[in-house]
Amino acid sequence: MKTAINQKLLIIRGQKKRNKVKLGSFLFILPAVALNLIFFIYPFLQTLRMSFYEWPLMGEKTYLGLSNFTQIFLDGQFWTSFWFTAKYTLMVTPLIFIIAFSLALLINKRLPGVAFFRAVYFAPVVISMVSSALVWLWIYNDLYGVLNYYLLNLGIVNDPILWMGHASTSLPAISFMITWKMAGFTMIILLAGLQSIPTETYEAASIDGASTLKKILYITIPMLKPSIGLALIVSVIGSVLGFEQFLIMTGGGPSNTTTTIVHYIYNQSFKYFHFGYGSAMTVILLIVLVVLSYIQLRVLRNPADQ
Amino acid sequence: MSSLVEAFKNHKSFYIINIIISLLFLLPIIWTLSTSLKITSDITSYPPKWIPPTFSLDHYKTIWTFENGIFSLYFLNSVILTTFTVISVVFISSLAGYGFSKLKLPFKTLFFIMILAALMIPFQSLLIPLYSIMKDIGLLNTRLALIIIYTTFQLPFGVFMMKNAFDAIPTSLREAALIDGSSEYKTFLRVMVPLVWPAMATVAIFSAYTTWNDFLVALVFGVNDNVKTLNIGLTNMAIGQYGTDWGLLTSGSMISILPIIILFIFLQKYFINGITSGSVK
């Protein structure tokens, strides 16, 4: 009896003959693998290929070599979009981080009600970008918006501000909206890191007479490096890929001054159907993203790991 | 409750600061809700009033019927797409998670890495070839195309999550069931699935959240009205002729926000878990 069971076990574990993989087992992963191959691996390779072609929606495709790429470097709008996206990323990333870090420190306590506050700070994350953009577009409305009302009433400005009328006002306004929307997300990542720091470390520092600020500077931040790195990477990648908030709130205008990179790729690809040109810009975007993640990982690498 | 009162007394500044910040976080939503419940003439009255002078559900009634009920169609599309995507993501990733965790298969590691690779590459970079593929196989402007794309790009997280969940179940359990003569499929369904439902719930929530809130996929692949989603409909209204109709726009936004916020209130843990690990990967 026992040997029979052992025999069977060996077969199940695949250490015995009859080791041929049953087709039935393969069916478990087949749907996932098939979708991945057809709709991820193939299109990914195709993006790389298309970037070397002139590829209209219909008709002949022409091999161009690298001329899509040289054209991009001479494309004024590409650079406008590139610098605008960079400016947006540089503005929104520290803003989100500072707010999120403060919130995480604030609610890293074991007190009743903390779960409620955490949920409130996270709530804007679950709302769609479209709804968030509309909510804030209404707040920023030049004629009837609450923001202009209070600014005028408090005497901070003399005339209503046309928030979405110019990049110099729409960029900070949209950055503020995104901070409201995404701070809760970064907060959760940092909170998880904070809670993994042993309390003994702080206790020892307190005995040595360290102030709260010193504890944050010399214990919290160094020990939090991996979480900070993760939070920054997610936030930078999200900002570099920013699109919907600008499409809805400024439409990329006036005269394409607030058109982000993804927005410009979208316009080239799906408005003018320049698929090859769009793909070439996509390849550049991917390279930028890889380089950014690599730099951030290097800079923020935990000294203990080196 | 008494412990809360006690805590409040001992940590007054903590609670007061948090209550103030919570209010600041909630104000934009409260303002939107308030606007959506006003009559049109009160929306544009100055000074703005936080509490509607006259409460009215007019905008919530109009929005379902204006332009032959186009908004109802968008809403229905979002519901259909979300439902089918959630079902297919949970189903396919549970199967694959089990396969990758417990079964002996050729090229298993390679396939797993390929699926996880989809987490590193932003979906935005594949829009152009995906558009060509969908055009070639004649699925452009169909709900199926959207469901396929949503599923493909939510699967990596789902498979990863489900594999981890199955990894945590001892192999001996599967072996015991198989020795008792249960087939692989029965073992999966009757023994394994009941043990991993919290992971399945996290995947389902992540999928519902991602699909309901999606914008870009629907924008590119749903050009005709019959496949447009709530988010696309709202955007078209905002940048089109309804751009100044804030009664309609705020009530439309609330209709998009409410289902997901209600789910969030009840399933907070799954949301926070799913969204953070889903985007961080």
Interface residues (C-beta under 8 A of the other chain):
Chain A: I5 K8 L9 I12 R13 G14 N19 V21 K22 G24 S25 F26 L27 F28 I29 P31 A32 V33 L35 N36 L37 I38 F39 F40 I41 Y42 P43 F44 Q46 T47 M50 L57 L103 L106 I107 K109 L111 P112 G113 A115 F116 F117 A119 V120 Y121 F122 A123 P124 V125 V126 I127 S128 M129 V130 S131 L134 V135 W136 L137 W138 I139 N141 L143 Y144 V146 Y149 N153 W180 F185 I188 I189 A192 L230 V234 I237 L241 F243 E244 L247 I248 G251 V262 I265 Y266 S269 F270 F275 G278 S279 T282 L285 L286 L289
Chain B: S3 L4 A7 H11 F14 Y15 I17 N18 I21 S22 F25 L26 P28 I29 W31 T32 T35 I43 T44 Y46 P47 P48 I92 S93 L95 A96 Y98 G99 F100 L103 K104 L105 P106 K108 F111 M114 I115 A117 A118 I121 P122 Q124 S125 L126 L127 I128 P129 L130 Y131 S132 I133 K135 I148 I149 T151 T152 F153 L155 V159 R174 E175 L178 I179 E184 Y185 F188 Y209 W212 N213 F215 L216 L219 V220 N231 L234 T235 A238 I239 W246 L249 T250 G252 S253 S256 I257 I260 I261 F264 I265 Q268 F271 I272 I275 T276 S279 V280
